[in-house]
Amino acid sequence: MHRNQDSTTGFLLQELAACWDQAYEALGQGDLDRVGALVEIADQHLRQLRAGDDLPAALLQEATAARGRLEHGMRSGLEALQA
């Protein structure tokens, strides 16, 4: 992998983590429009990653954790609505 591609992949992972973390914060504030916008931006970043890209482990772990927090928050919110 070329160094430029590696730095682009790292940047995309950092942006994914930031989007998902900010969406989690917006979810806690009840700002669902902002959640939707941030998830849409994250989806755009995901589309830029290519299958087979060598993903930096630490950044991948950070992005995965951020997505997990957001998913958990969304599930918890849905369960609260159902109750």
Salt bridges, closest charged atoms under 4 A:
ASP21 OD1 - ARG69 NH2 2.74
GLU71 OE2 - ARG67 NE 2.81
GLU71 OE1 - ARG75 NH2 3.84
